[in-house]
Amino acid sequence: MSRTPKIVVGSYVVDKTREVVAQVMGHEGPHFQLRPPKGGCEWEAVPEDVRPATLREVLRAKVQAANEASRGWRL
């Protein structure tokens, strides 16, 4: 018996239509509100277009966001 992880606010998912990792910020009716790990504008996705992100995908997205944020930082 396989268990599908429940998608809840705060969890990370992959938007299959955009092929990006995003954090679930909320849900309104059947739609999820998603935002990239680096911040930015939210967008909506239907449940059929979303799957839970793997740990590897989440870590990769967070490292990429941290690297992009640090590019402007100079001592």
mmCIF file of the N, C-alpha and C atoms, coordinates in Angstrom:
data_MODEL
# 
_entry.id   MODEL 
# 
loop_
_atom_site.group_PDB 
_atom_site.id 
_atom_site.type_symbol 
_atom_site.label_atom_id 
_atom_site.label_alt_id 
_atom_site.label_comp_id 
_atom_site.label_asym_id 
_atom_site.label_entity_id 
_atom_site.label_seq_id 
_atom_site.pdbx_PDB_ins_code 
_atom_site.Cartn_x 
_atom_site.Cartn_y 
_atom_site.Cartn_z 
_atom_site.occupancy 
_atom_site.B_iso_or_equiv 
_atom_site.pdbx_formal_charge 
_atom_site.auth_seq_id 
_atom_site.auth_comp_id 
_atom_site.auth_asym_id 
_atom_site.auth_atom_id 
_atom_site.pdbx_PDB_model_num 
ATOM 1   N N  . MET A 1 1  ? 0.842   -1.174 0.000   1.00 0.00 ? 1  MET A N  1 
ATOM 2   C CA . MET A 1 1  ? 0.000   0.000  0.000   1.00 0.00 ? 1  MET A CA 1 
ATOM 3   C C  . MET A 1 1  ? 0.882   1.231  0.000   1.00 0.00 ? 1  MET A C  1 
ATOM 4   N N  . SER A 1 2  ? 0.771   2.096  -1.014  1.00 0.00 ? 2  SER A N  1 
ATOM 5   C CA . SER A 1 2  ? 1.570   3.314  -1.049  1.00 0.00 ? 2  SER A CA 1 
ATOM 6   C C  . SER A 1 2  ? 0.761   4.464  -0.486  1.00 0.00 ? 2  SER A C  1 
ATOM 7   N N  . ARG A 1 3  ? 1.472   5.350  0.201   1.00 0.00 ? 3  ARG A N  1 
ATOM 8   C CA . ARG A 1 3  ? 0.821   6.511  0.789   1.00 0.00 ? 3  ARG A CA 1 
ATOM 9   C C  . ARG A 1 3  ? 1.292   7.753  0.055   1.00 0.00 ? 3  ARG A C  1 
ATOM 10  N N  . THR A 1 4  ? 0.359   8.547  -0.425  1.00 0.00 ? 4  THR A N  1 
ATOM 11  C CA . THR A 1 4  ? 0.687   9.809  -1.071  1.00 0.00 ? 4  THR A CA 1 
ATOM 12  C C  . THR A 1 4  ? 0.767   10.875 0.005   1.00 0.00 ? 4  THR A C  1 
ATOM 13  N N  . PRO A 1 5  ? 1.907   11.603 0.087   1.00 0.00 ? 5  PRO A N  1 
ATOM 14  C CA . PRO A 1 5  ? 2.011   12.652 1.101   1.00 0.00 ? 5  PRO A CA 1 
ATOM 15  C C  . PRO A 1 5  ? 0.950   13.730 0.886   1.00 0.00 ? 5  PRO A C  1 
ATOM 16  N N  . LYS A 1 6  ? 0.404   14.221 1.976   1.00 0.00 ? 6  LYS A N  1 
ATOM 17  C CA . LYS A 1 6  ? -0.592  15.272 1.903   1.00 0.00 ? 6  LYS A CA 1 
ATOM 18  C C  . LYS A 1 6  ? 0.111   16.598 1.629   1.00 0.00 ? 6  LYS A C  1 
ATOM 19  N N  . ILE A 1 7  ? -0.447  17.387 0.753   1.00 0.00 ? 7  ILE A N  1 
ATOM 20  C CA . ILE A 1 7  ? 0.118   18.698 0.437   1.00 0.00 ? 7  ILE A CA 1 
ATOM 21  C C  . ILE A 1 7  ? -0.550  19.718 1.348   1.00 0.00 ? 7  ILE A C  1 
ATOM 22  N N  . VAL A 1 8  ? 0.260   20.349 2.191   1.00 0.00 ? 8  VAL A N  1 
ATOM 23  C CA . VAL A 1 8  ? -0.244  21.316 3.159   1.00 0.00 ? 8  VAL A CA 1 
ATOM 24  C C  . VAL A 1 8  ? 0.519   22.637 3.010   1.00 0.00 ? 8  VAL A C  1 
ATOM 25  N N  . VAL A 1 9  ? -0.051  23.692 3.598   1.00 0.00 ? 9  VAL A N  1 
ATOM 26  C CA . VAL A 1 9  ? 0.604   24.997 3.582   1.00 0.00 ? 9  VAL A CA 1 
ATOM 27  C C  . VAL A 1 9  ? 1.985   24.865 4.224   1.00 0.00 ? 9  VAL A C  1 
ATOM 28  N N  . GLY A 1 10 ? 2.989   25.404 3.553   1.00 0.00 ? 10 GLY A N  1 
ATOM 29  C CA . GLY A 1 10 ? 4.362   25.333 4.048   1.00 0.00 ? 10 GLY A CA 1 
ATOM 30  C C  . GLY A 1 10 ? 5.174   24.229 3.406   1.00 0.00 ? 10 GLY A C  1 
ATOM 31  N N  . SER A 1 11 ? 4.512   23.249 2.797   1.00 0.00 ? 11 SER A N  1 
ATOM 32  C CA . SER A 1 11 ? 5.250   22.158 2.164   1.00 0.00 ? 11 SER A CA 1 
ATOM 33  C C  . SER A 1 11 ? 5.758   22.599 0.796   1.00 0.00 ? 11 SER A C  1 
ATOM 34  N N  . TYR A 1 12 ? 6.691   21.829 0.268   1.00 0.00 ? 12 TYR A N  1 
ATOM 35  C CA . TYR A 1 12 ? 7.270   22.121 -1.040  1.00 0.00 ? 12 TYR A CA 1 
ATOM 36  C C  . TYR A 1 12 ? 6.730   21.125 -2.066  1.00 0.00 ? 12 TYR A C  1 
ATOM 37  N N  . VAL A 1 13 ? 6.437   21.666 -3.240  1.00 0.00 ? 13 VAL A N  1 
ATOM 38  C CA . VAL A 1 13 ? 5.875   20.877 -4.319  1.00 0.00 ? 13 VAL A CA 1 
ATOM 39  C C  . VAL A 1 13 ? 6.604   21.208 -5.618  1.00 0.00 ? 13 VAL A C  1 
ATOM 40  N N  . VAL A 1 14 ? 6.344   20.409 -6.629  1.00 0.00 ? 14 VAL A N  1 
ATOM 41  C CA . VAL A 1 14 ? 6.809   20.708 -7.980  1.00 0.00 ? 14 VAL A CA 1 
ATOM 42  C C  . VAL A 1 14 ? 5.577   21.037 -8.803  1.00 0.00 ? 14 VAL A C  1 
ATOM 43  N N  . ASP A 1 15 ? 5.594   22.211 -9.410  1.00 0.00 ? 15 ASP A N  1 
ATOM 44  C CA . ASP A 1 15 ? 4.544   22.582 -10.356 1.00 0.00 ? 15 ASP A CA 1 
ATOM 45  C C  . ASP A 1 15 ? 4.947   21.955 -11.681 1.00 0.00 ? 15 ASP A C  1 
ATOM 46  N N  . LYS A 1 16 ? 4.247   20.928 -12.086 1.00 0.00 ? 16 LYS A N  1 
ATOM 47  C CA . LYS A 1 16 ? 4.615   20.158 -13.275 1.00 0.00 ? 16 LYS A CA 1 
ATOM 48  C C  . LYS A 1 16 ? 4.463   20.950 -14.562 1.00 0.00 ? 16 LYS A C  1 
ATOM 49  N N  . THR A 1 17 ? 3.603   21.966 -14.587 1.00 0.00 ? 17 THR A N  1 
ATOM 50  C CA . THR A 1 17 ? 3.447   22.759 -15.813 1.00 0.00 ? 17 THR A CA 1 
ATOM 51  C C  . THR A 1 17 ? 4.615   23.718 -16.007 1.00 0.00 ? 17 THR A C  1 
ATOM 52  N N  . ARG A 1 18 ? 5.178   24.219 -14.914 1.00 0.00 ? 18 ARG A N  1 
ATOM 53  C CA . ARG A 1 18 ? 6.315   25.149 -14.993 1.00 0.00 ? 18 ARG A CA 1 
ATOM 54  C C  . ARG A 1 18 ? 7.650   24.448 -14.762 1.00 0.00 ? 18 ARG A C  1 
ATOM 55  N N  . GLU A 1 19 ? 7.572   23.208 -14.261 1.00 0.00 ? 19 GLU A N  1 
ATOM 56  C CA . GLU A 1 19 ? 8.766   22.428 -13.925 1.00 0.00 ? 19 GLU A CA 1 
ATOM 57  C C  . GLU A 1 19 ? 9.662   23.161 -12.932 1.00 0.00 ? 19 GLU A C  1 
ATOM 58  N N  . VAL A 1 20 ? 9.033   23.666 -11.850 1.00 0.00 ? 20 VAL A N  1 
ATOM 59  C CA . VAL A 1 20 ? 9.766   24.375 -10.805 1.00 0.00 ? 20 VAL A CA 1 
ATOM 60  C C  . VAL A 1 20 ? 9.300   23.913 -9.430  1.00 0.00 ? 20 VAL A C  1 
ATOM 61  N N  . VAL A 1 21 ? 10.213  24.041 -8.461  1.00 0.00 ? 21 VAL A N  1 
ATOM 62  C CA . VAL A 1 21 ? 9.894   23.766 -7.062  1.00 0.00 ? 21 VAL A CA 1 
ATOM 63  C C  . VAL A 1 21 ? 9.276   25.034 -6.478  1.00 0.00 ? 21 VAL A C  1 
ATOM 64  N N  . ALA A 1 22 ? 8.261   24.871 -5.660  1.00 0.00 ? 22 ALA A N  1 
ATOM 65  C CA . ALA A 1 22 ? 7.591   26.007 -5.043  1.00 0.00 ? 22 ALA A CA 1 
ATOM 66  C C  . ALA A 1 22 ? 7.105   25.621 -3.653  1.00 0.00 ? 22 ALA A C  1 
ATOM 67  N N  . GLN A 1 23 ? 6.907   26.634 -2.829  1.00 0.00 ? 23 GLN A N  1 
ATOM 68  C CA . GLN A 1 23 ? 6.351   26.413 -1.501  1.00 0.00 ? 23 GLN A CA 1 
ATOM 69  C C  . GLN A 1 23 ? 4.866   26.747 -1.546  1.00 0.00 ? 23 GLN A C  1 
ATOM 70  N N  . VAL A 1 24 ? 4.070   25.925 -0.883  1.00 0.00 ? 24 VAL A N  1 
ATOM 71  C CA . VAL A 1 24 ? 2.633   26.152 -0.819  1.00 0.00 ? 24 VAL A CA 1 
ATOM 72  C C  . VAL A 1 24 ? 2.375   27.250 0.218   1.00 0.00 ? 24 VAL A C  1 
ATOM 73  N N  . MET A 1 25 ? 1.801   28.349 -0.250  1.00 0.00 ? 25 MET A N  1 
ATOM 74  C CA . MET A 1 25 ? 1.525   29.487 0.620   1.00 0.00 ? 25 MET A CA 1 
ATOM 75  C C  . MET A 1 25 ? 0.080   29.494 1.114   1.00 0.00 ? 25 MET A C  1 
ATOM 76  N N  . GLY A 1 26 ? -0.786  28.790 0.403   1.00 0.00 ? 26 GLY A N  1 
ATOM 77  C CA . GLY A 1 26 ? -2.185  28.734 0.793   1.00 0.00 ? 26 GLY A CA 1 
ATOM 78  C C  . GLY A 1 26 ? -2.980  27.966 -0.237  1.00 0.00 ? 26 GLY A C  1 
ATOM 79  N N  . HIS A 1 27 ? -4.266  27.910 -0.008  1.00 0.00 ? 27 HIS A N  1 
ATOM 80  C CA . HIS A 1 27 ? -5.155  27.289 -0.985  1.00 0.00 ? 27 HIS A CA 1 
ATOM 81  C C  . HIS A 1 27 ? -6.509  27.977 -0.916  1.00 0.00 ? 27 HIS A C  1 
ATOM 82  N N  . GLU A 1 28 ? -7.086  28.148 -2.071  1.00 0.00 ? 28 GLU A N  1 
ATOM 83  C CA . GLU A 1 28 ? -8.393  28.782 -2.192  1.00 0.00 ? 28 GLU A CA 1 
ATOM 84  C C  . GLU A 1 28 ? -9.220  27.897 -3.107  1.00 0.00 ? 28 GLU A C  1 
ATOM 85  N N  . GLY A 1 29 ? -10.249 27.293 -2.568  1.00 0.00 ? 29 GLY A N  1 
ATOM 86  C CA . GLY A 1 29 ? -11.038 26.348 -3.358  1.00 0.00 ? 29 GLY A CA 1 
ATOM 87  C C  . GLY A 1 29 ? -10.136 25.214 -3.817  1.00 0.00 ? 29 GLY A C  1 
ATOM 88  N N  . PRO A 1 30 ? -10.172 24.889 -5.109  1.00 0.00 ? 30 PRO A N  1 
ATOM 89  C CA . PRO A 1 30 ? -9.353  23.780 -5.591  1.00 0.00 ? 30 PRO A CA 1 
ATOM 90  C C  . PRO A 1 30 ? -7.920  24.173 -5.951  1.00 0.00 ? 30 PRO A C  1 
ATOM 91  N N  . HIS A 1 31 ? -7.568  25.445 -5.825  1.00 0.00 ? 31 HIS A N  1 
ATOM 92  C CA . HIS A 1 31 ? -6.246  25.920 -6.256  1.00 0.00 ? 31 HIS A CA 1 
ATOM 93  C C  . HIS A 1 31 ? -5.266  26.086 -5.099  1.00 0.00 ? 31 HIS A C  1 
ATOM 94  N N  . PHE A 1 32 ? -4.004  25.807 -5.393  1.00 0.00 ? 32 PHE A N  1 
ATOM 95  C CA . PHE A 1 32 ? -2.914  26.097 -4.455  1.00 0.00 ? 32 PHE A CA 1 
ATOM 96  C C  . PHE A 1 32 ? -2.276  27.419 -4.853  1.00 0.00 ? 32 PHE A C  1 
ATOM 97  N N  . GLN A 1 33 ? -1.878  28.237 -3.873  1.00 0.00 ? 33 GLN A N  1 
ATOM 98  C CA . GLN A 1 33 ? -1.078  29.421 -4.139  1.00 0.00 ? 33 GLN A CA 1 
ATOM 99  C C  . GLN A 1 33 ? 0.369   29.027 -3.870  1.00 0.00 ? 33 GLN A C  1 
ATOM 100 N N  . LEU A 1 34 ? 1.216   29.193 -4.880  1.00 0.00 ? 34 LEU A N  1 
ATOM 101 C CA . LEU A 1 34 ? 2.610   28.762 -4.806  1.00 0.00 ? 34 LEU A CA 1 
ATOM 102 C C  . LEU A 1 34 ? 3.547   29.958 -4.941  1.00 0.00 ? 34 LEU A C  1 
ATOM 103 N N  . ARG A 1 35 ? 4.733   29.818 -4.338  1.00 0.00 ? 35 ARG A N  1 
ATOM 104 C CA . ARG A 1 35 ? 5.768   30.844 -4.446  1.00 0.00 ? 35 ARG A CA 1 
ATOM 105 C C  . ARG A 1 35 ? 7.121   30.156 -4.521  1.00 0.00 ? 35 ARG A C  1 
ATOM 106 N N  . PRO A 1 36 ? 8.045   30.686 -5.344  1.00 0.00 ? 36 PRO A N  1 
ATOM 107 C CA . PRO A 1 36 ? 9.376   30.075 -5.416  1.00 0.00 ? 36 PRO A CA 1 
ATOM 108 C C  . PRO A 1 36 ? 10.122  30.236 -4.092  1.00 0.00 ? 36 PRO A C  1 
ATOM 109 N N  . PRO A 1 37 ? 11.065  29.330 -3.782  1.00 0.00 ? 37 PRO A N  1 
ATOM 110 C CA . PRO A 1 37 ? 11.808  29.406 -2.518  1.00 0.00 ? 37 PRO A CA 1 
ATOM 111 C C  . PRO A 1 37 ? 12.559  30.721 -2.331  1.00 0.00 ? 37 PRO A C  1 
ATOM 112 N N  . LYS A 1 38 ? 12.973  31.365 -3.426  1.00 0.00 ? 38 LYS A N  1 
ATOM 113 C CA . LYS A 1 38 ? 13.712  32.625 -3.312  1.00 0.00 ? 38 LYS A CA 1 
ATOM 114 C C  . LYS A 1 38 ? 12.793  33.814 -3.079  1.00 0.00 ? 38 LYS A C  1 
ATOM 115 N N  . GLY A 1 39 ? 11.486  33.577 -3.028  1.00 0.00 ? 39 GLY A N  1 
ATOM 116 C CA . GLY A 1 39 ? 10.528  34.663 -2.886  1.00 0.00 ? 39 GLY A CA 1 
ATOM 117 C C  . GLY A 1 39 ? 10.046  35.106 -4.253  1.00 0.00 ? 39 GLY A C  1 
ATOM 118 N N  . GLY A 1 40 ? 9.155   36.058 -4.256  1.00 0.00 ? 40 GLY A N  1 
ATOM 119 C CA . GLY A 1 40 ? 8.639   36.545 -5.520  1.00 0.00 ? 40 GLY A CA 1 
ATOM 120 C C  . GLY A 1 40 ? 7.139   36.415 -5.586  1.00 0.00 ? 40 GLY A C  1 
ATOM 121 N N  . CYS A 1 41 ? 6.634   36.585 -6.787  1.00 0.00 ? 41 CYS A N  1 
ATOM 122 C CA . CYS A 1 41 ? 5.186   36.570 -7.011  1.00 0.00 ? 41 CYS A CA 1 
ATOM 123 C C  . CYS A 1 41 ? 4.615   35.165 -6.877  1.00 0.00 ? 41 CYS A C  1 
ATOM 124 N N  . GLU A 1 42 ? 3.455   35.117 -6.279  1.00 0.00 ? 42 GLU A N  1 
ATOM 125 C CA . GLU A 1 42 ? 2.734   33.848 -6.178  1.00 0.00 ? 42 GLU A CA 1 
ATOM 126 C C  . GLU A 1 42 ? 1.966   33.583 -7.459  1.00 0.00 ? 42 GLU A C  1 
ATOM 127 N N  . TRP A 1 43 ? 1.663   32.306 -7.674  1.00 0.00 ? 43 TRP A N  1 
ATOM 128 C CA . TRP A 1 43 ? 0.803   31.910 -8.781  1.00 0.00 ? 43 TRP A CA 1 
ATOM 129 C C  . TRP A 1 43 ? -0.079  30.783 -8.295  1.00 0.00 ? 43 TRP A C  1 
ATOM 130 N N  . GLU A 1 44 ? -1.094  30.485 -9.050  1.00 0.00 ? 44 GLU A N  1 
ATOM 131 C CA . GLU A 1 44 ? -2.021  29.419 -8.688  1.00 0.00 ? 44 GLU A CA 1 
ATOM 132 C C  . GLU A 1 44 ? -1.779  28.187 -9.539  1.00 0.00 ? 44 GLU A C  1 
ATOM 133 N N  . ALA A 1 45 ? -2.033  27.043 -8.939  1.00 0.00 ? 45 ALA A N  1 
ATOM 134 C CA . ALA A 1 45 ? -1.922  25.766 -9.647  1.00 0.00 ? 45 ALA A CA 1 
ATOM 135 C C  . ALA A 1 45 ? -3.045  24.852 -9.167  1.00 0.00 ? 45 ALA A C  1 
ATOM 136 N N  . VAL A 1 46 ? -3.534  24.054 -10.077 1.00 0.00 ? 46 VAL A N  1 
ATOM 137 C CA . VAL A 1 46 ? -4.571  23.073 -9.720  1.00 0.00 ? 46 VAL A CA 1 
ATOM 138 C C  . VAL A 1 46 ? -3.881  21.817 -9.178  1.00 0.00 ? 46 VAL A C  1 
ATOM 139 N N  . PRO A 1 47 ? -4.558  21.074 -8.323  1.00 0.00 ? 47 PRO A N  1 
ATOM 140 C CA . PRO A 1 47 ? -3.943  19.884 -7.720  1.00 0.00 ? 47 PRO A CA 1 
ATOM 141 C C  . PRO A 1 47 ? -3.364  18.886 -8.725  1.00 0.00 ? 47 PRO A C  1 
ATOM 142 N N  . GLU A 1 48 ? -3.971  18.761 -9.896  1.00 0.00 ? 48 GLU A N  1 
ATOM 143 C CA . GLU A 1 48 ? -3.486  17.804 -10.901 1.00 0.00 ? 48 GLU A CA 1 
ATOM 144 C C  . GLU A 1 48 ? -2.099  18.172 -11.427 1.00 0.00 ? 48 GLU A C  1 
ATOM 145 N N  . ASP A 1 49 ? -1.738  19.455 -11.321 1.00 0.00 ? 49 ASP A N  1 
ATOM 146 C CA . ASP A 1 49 ? -0.453  19.929 -11.840 1.00 0.00 ? 49 ASP A CA 1 
ATOM 147 C C  . ASP A 1 49 ? 0.634   20.004 -10.781 1.00 0.00 ? 49 ASP A C  1 
ATOM 148 N N  . VAL A 1 50 ? 0.343   19.507 -9.583  1.00 0.00 ? 50 VAL A N  1 
ATOM 149 C CA . VAL A 1 50 ? 1.268   19.627 -8.455  1.00 0.00 ? 50 VAL A CA 1 
ATOM 150 C C  . VAL A 1 50 ? 1.565   18.246 -7.879  1.00 0.00 ? 50 VAL A C  1 
ATOM 151 N N  . ARG A 1 51 ? 2.845   18.038 -7.537  1.00 0.00 ? 51 ARG A N  1 
ATOM 152 C CA . ARG A 1 51 ? 3.230   16.811 -6.822  1.00 0.00 ? 51 ARG A CA 1 
ATOM 153 C C  . ARG A 1 51 ? 4.204   17.196 -5.712  1.00 0.00 ? 51 ARG A C  1 
ATOM 154 N N  . PRO A 1 52 ? 4.265   16.405 -4.646  1.00 0.00 ? 52 PRO A N  1 
ATOM 155 C CA . PRO A 1 52 ? 5.223   16.711 -3.589  1.00 0.00 ? 52 PRO A CA 1 
ATOM 156 C C  . PRO A 1 52 ? 6.654   16.694 -4.126  1.00 0.00 ? 52 PRO A C  1 
ATOM 157 N N  . ALA A 1 53 ? 7.458   17.654 -3.692  1.00 0.00 ? 53 ALA A N  1 
ATOM 158 C CA . ALA A 1 53 ? 8.864   17.704 -4.091  1.00 0.00 ? 53 ALA A CA 1 
ATOM 159 C C  . ALA A 1 53 ? 9.666   16.722 -3.260  1.00 0.00 ? 53 ALA A C  1 
ATOM 160 N N  . THR A 1 54 ? 10.691  16.149 -3.874  1.00 0.00 ? 54 THR A N  1 
ATOM 161 C CA . THR A 1 54 ? 11.589  15.272 -3.122  1.00 0.00 ? 54 THR A CA 1 
ATOM 162 C C  . THR A 1 54 ? 12.523  16.134 -2.283  1.00 0.00 ? 54 THR A C  1 
ATOM 163 N N  . LEU A 1 55 ? 13.157  15.544 -1.297  1.00 0.00 ? 55 LEU A N  1 
ATOM 164 C CA . LEU A 1 55 ? 14.117  16.275 -0.478  1.00 0.00 ? 55 LEU A CA 1 
ATOM 165 C C  . LEU A 1 55 ? 15.236  16.842 -1.346  1.00 0.00 ? 55 LEU A C  1 
ATOM 166 N N  . ARG A 1 56 ? 15.688  16.072 -2.295  1.00 0.00 ? 56 ARG A N  1 
ATOM 167 C CA . ARG A 1 56 ? 16.748  16.530 -3.204  1.00 0.00 ? 56 ARG A CA 1 
ATOM 168 C C  . ARG A 1 56 ? 16.318  17.769 -3.990  1.00 0.00 ? 56 ARG A C  1 
ATOM 169 N N  . GLU A 1 57 ? 15.089  17.763 -4.491  1.00 0.00 ? 57 GLU A N  1 
ATOM 170 C CA . GLU A 1 57 ? 14.588  18.912 -5.244  1.00 0.00 ? 57 GLU A CA 1 
ATOM 171 C C  . GLU A 1 57 ? 14.482  20.159 -4.368  1.00 0.00 ? 57 GLU A C  1 
ATOM 172 N N  . VAL A 1 58 ? 14.020  19.980 -3.129  1.00 0.00 ? 58 VAL A N  1 
ATOM 173 C CA . VAL A 1 58 ? 13.893  21.113 -2.209  1.00 0.00 ? 58 VAL A CA 1 
ATOM 174 C C  . VAL A 1 58 ? 15.267  21.685 -1.875  1.00 0.00 ? 58 VAL A C  1 
ATOM 175 N N  . LEU A 1 59 ? 16.222  20.820 -1.541  1.00 0.00 ? 59 LEU A N  1 
ATOM 176 C CA . LEU A 1 59 ? 17.555  21.306 -1.200  1.00 0.00 ? 59 LEU A CA 1 
ATOM 177 C C  . LEU A 1 59 ? 18.203  22.021 -2.372  1.00 0.00 ? 59 LEU A C  1 
ATOM 178 N N  . ARG A 1 60 ? 18.060  21.474 -3.556  1.00 0.00 ? 60 ARG A N  1 
ATOM 179 C CA . ARG A 1 60 ? 18.634  22.108 -4.755  1.00 0.00 ? 60 ARG A CA 1 
ATOM 180 C C  . ARG A 1 60 ? 18.036  23.505 -4.958  1.00 0.00 ? 60 ARG A C  1 
ATOM 181 N N  . ALA A 1 61 ? 16.726  23.636 -4.822  1.00 0.00 ? 61 ALA A N  1 
ATOM 182 C CA . ALA A 1 61 ? 16.063  24.927 -5.013  1.00 0.00 ? 61 ALA A CA 1 
ATOM 183 C C  . ALA A 1 61 ? 16.489  25.933 -3.947  1.00 0.00 ? 61 ALA A C  1 
ATOM 184 N N  . LYS A 1 62 ? 16.633  25.483 -2.697  1.00 0.00 ? 62 LYS A N  1 
ATOM 185 C CA . LYS A 1 62 ? 17.046  26.388 -1.621  1.00 0.00 ? 62 LYS A CA 1 
ATOM 186 C C  . LYS A 1 62 ? 18.494  26.841 -1.793  1.00 0.00 ? 62 LYS A C  1 
ATOM 187 N N  . VAL A 1 63 ? 19.369  25.936 -2.197  1.00 0.00 ? 63 VAL A N  1 
ATOM 188 C CA . VAL A 1 63 ? 20.766  26.306 -2.440  1.00 0.00 ? 63 VAL A CA 1 
ATOM 189 C C  . VAL A 1 63 ? 20.858  27.298 -3.596  1.00 0.00 ? 63 VAL A C  1 
ATOM 190 N N  . GLN A 1 64 ? 20.109  27.040 -4.649  1.00 0.00 ? 64 GLN A N  1 
ATOM 191 C CA . GLN A 1 64 ? 20.098  27.957 -5.789  1.00 0.00 ? 64 GLN A CA 1 
ATOM 192 C C  . GLN A 1 64 ? 19.610  29.341 -5.357  1.00 0.00 ? 64 GLN A C  1 
ATOM 193 N N  . ALA A 1 65 ? 18.559  29.405 -4.543  1.00 0.00 ? 65 ALA A N  1 
ATOM 194 C CA . ALA A 1 65 ? 18.040  30.686 -4.063  1.00 0.00 ? 65 ALA A CA 1 
ATOM 195 C C  . ALA A 1 65 ? 19.069  31.399 -3.193  1.00 0.00 ? 65 ALA A C  1 
ATOM 196 N N  . ALA A 1 66 ? 19.766  30.653 -2.324  1.00 0.00 ? 66 ALA A N  1 
ATOM 197 C CA . ALA A 1 66 ? 20.791  31.252 -1.473  1.00 0.00 ? 66 ALA A CA 1 
ATOM 198 C C  . ALA A 1 66 ? 21.957  31.779 -2.305  1.00 0.00 ? 66 ALA A C  1 
ATOM 199 N N  . ASN A 1 67 ? 22.355  31.034 -3.305  1.00 0.00 ? 67 ASN A N  1 
ATOM 200 C CA . ASN A 1 67 ? 23.440  31.480 -4.188  1.00 0.00 ? 67 ASN A CA 1 
ATOM 201 C C  . ASN A 1 67 ? 23.054  32.753 -4.927  1.00 0.00 ? 67 ASN A C  1 
ATOM 202 N N  . GLU A 1 68 ? 21.829  32.817 -5.437  1.00 0.00 ? 68 GLU A N  1 
ATOM 203 C CA . GLU A 1 68 ? 21.390  34.011 -6.150  1.00 0.00 ? 68 GLU A CA 1 
ATOM 204 C C  . GLU A 1 68 ? 21.331  35.217 -5.204  1.00 0.00 ? 68 GLU A C  1 
ATOM 205 N N  . ALA A 1 69 ? 20.902  34.995 -3.981  1.00 0.00 ? 69 ALA A N  1 
ATOM 206 C CA . ALA A 1 69 ? 20.817  36.088 -3.007  1.00 0.00 ? 69 ALA A CA 1 
ATOM 207 C C  . ALA A 1 69 ? 22.199  36.592 -2.602  1.00 0.00 ? 69 ALA A C  1 
ATOM 208 N N  . SER A 1 70 ? 23.184  35.706 -2.598  1.00 0.00 ? 70 SER A N  1 
ATOM 209 C CA . SER A 1 70 ? 24.514  36.098 -2.145  1.00 0.00 ? 70 SER A CA 1 
ATOM 210 C C  . SER A 1 70 ? 25.346  36.764 -3.231  1.00 0.00 ? 70 SER A C  1 
ATOM 211 N N  . ARG A 1 71 ? 24.920  36.707 -4.463  1.00 0.00 ? 71 ARG A N  1 
ATOM 212 C CA . ARG A 1 71 ? 25.714  37.273 -5.562  1.00 0.00 ? 71 ARG A CA 1 
ATOM 213 C C  . ARG A 1 71 ? 25.927  38.779 -5.411  1.00 0.00 ? 71 ARG A C  1 
ATOM 214 N N  . GLY A 1 72 ? 25.000  39.474 -4.798  1.00 0.00 ? 72 GLY A N  1 
ATOM 215 C CA . GLY A 1 72 ? 25.135  40.909 -4.604  1.00 0.00 ? 72 GLY A CA 1 
ATOM 216 C C  . GLY A 1 72 ? 25.914  41.257 -3.342  1.00 0.00 ? 72 GLY A C  1 
ATOM 217 N N  . TRP A 1 73 ? 26.222  40.276 -2.532  1.00 0.00 ? 73 TRP A N  1 
ATOM 218 C CA . TRP A 1 73 ? 26.886  40.504 -1.249  1.00 0.00 ? 73 TRP A CA 1 
ATOM 219 C C  . TRP A 1 73 ? 28.403  40.558 -1.435  1.00 0.00 ? 73 TRP A C  1 
ATOM 220 N N  . ARG A 1 74 ? 29.013  41.672 -1.078  1.00 0.00 ? 74 ARG A N  1 
ATOM 221 C CA . ARG A 1 74 ? 30.475  41.820 -1.165  1.00 0.00 ? 74 ARG A CA 1 
ATOM 222 C C  . ARG A 1 74 ? 30.986  42.435 0.113   1.00 0.00 ? 74 ARG A C  1 
ATOM 223 N N  . LEU A 1 75 ? 32.088  41.938 0.628   1.00 0.00 ? 75 LEU A N  1 
ATOM 224 C CA . LEU A 1 75 ? 32.712  42.503 1.840   1.00 0.00 ? 75 LEU A CA 1 
ATOM 225 C C  . LEU A 1 75 ? 33.699  43.565 1.471   1.00 0.00 ? 75 LEU A C  1 
# 
